[in-house]
């Protein structure tokens, strides 16, 4: 095989020619295959090239020589002992300039235990790479153990998605620690859970500092070295900036010229030293802190101009006047005050008196006087005038409910009073207690009902028979306050209230009907009332009342018809006095409705926070109320007081004259007229003169009783005969 020249090879492969086998092989032999090594001796100019290169031993020694090229770098880079590469420095600077952080805080929406984060809500940086979730995120977090707290966190990760990291539970919110932020994530928000309730949440950065202290450091770019950041303490910042700001702003001790101050203060302050100037504001030699309290008028301050305006306004309202001691002022007109005829010297009251009054009400002596009611209109009757003397009373005024001592010791579930004057209390333990004739202690009469029953209510009839109702049991009766309580064989029900109207007994059933035993005999028959939570009962002289738990008070009138709501007030106890006043408890007070009508008015008695249950009215008028605790309260109405007290005397005094002068007490009425619209005339009927004689001005004269009746005289009227005999029509 032979190596051929390029021209020879090209000639073999011209168009139209066909190379031979030897020519084709010579062609490939003329080139080197890539797998063949080229001998150094066959490389043209290799000897000259190698002559210009450093000896390998010298080069190796140069690489390890610490002083090699030192003079070239000494002024280029001061590494401060750092042995790393330039890339190491660049990476560290990047970490300082681009720390992991949140660029944008979004909103975390909560619905129950489900959290929702909208798309593109948060943007965060991790390892110098920014992340943004373009998809909305929704997740339901786990509830904490009942009664326990837990603090979870929401993080963004290096996959551009959100995660919820669950914290540990604790007995308090502070004891439940937040979990650590996992590597490769950053905290975006928090969620506080109590049981199955989210109590708090937020997406504000937890690393945000609210309070800055002097030792806190702020990192800033150092203008002296573009390759570093330096820290400065907050204390040094304040020290540096203080003289700068003091040079710009006012101080307390330095006078300053401020342009535009008058314009600025216009409409703000009303303090002027000289008209339209502010040459003096406040002068205070004491440099201590001062607070000035200035008269306020809707956010601005009064000045002399304002005061002048006010004085002018006042002058148009009321003229200044000089009063007279003890005389009451009156308005002469809309702008002027004057002195009236009314005088009050602190002891007596005078009307038009020339001298100091000496009677409770004294009229002036200048002219004759008249006291009366003003005339009515032409379509209205005249109004009555009543003058009353004082009367005494046989009851206690302003009575309150007061606790009896010593405390009763048991809850007063049922209470009643008998006509004989005894007070009975029954308890759930079936014990009966008695206070004899409304005085003394409540005596334990022992267990009066079979064991296992629960006595809840009691009442008395007009014949002193006692009835006891048992919750989920029977009704029991004792005749005339003596002997055993006998079961009446009634269906077991939730008997809650009992009362007597006349000889009939009423019983209420909680969540049921109202029942009645007529005439004190036979079974209790349902009255067909609406099913309600019927509770305590009481009866007046004509009506039956029953409380409804949470539904007010209902009433049946005259023992017939349906029970209708009498009041919306809720009460657990009720009783009615002998004068038909209704007493109920509302809250911690007892309220009274007078004579079964009108509003319930508080008695002003602070009774108990335990709630009133049993209530009763004694025949002497005293009202009893027992609570759920151990106290019995009583209103002392039995206050008849001292006997045989006088009422006030009504005295009519005629003015006394002198010598043989007259002193009369005259009686006038109007005289009937023939026509309905004619005015009657004041007519003197009789008078008592200064001798004490009763003189009739015009006593009618008739021959006898028949003639007097025929003449129109009413029964009881006086008349005289022609002979002067006085008679009375009968």
Order of alpha helices (4+ residues) and beta strands (2+ residues): alpha-alpha-alpha-alpha-alpha-alpha-beta-beta-beta-beta-beta-beta-beta-beta-beta-beta-beta-beta-beta-alpha-alpha-beta-beta-alpha-beta-beta-beta-beta-beta-beta-beta-beta-beta-beta-beta-beta-beta-beta-beta-beta-beta-beta-beta-beta-beta-beta-beta-beta-beta-beta-beta-beta-beta-beta-beta-alpha-beta-beta
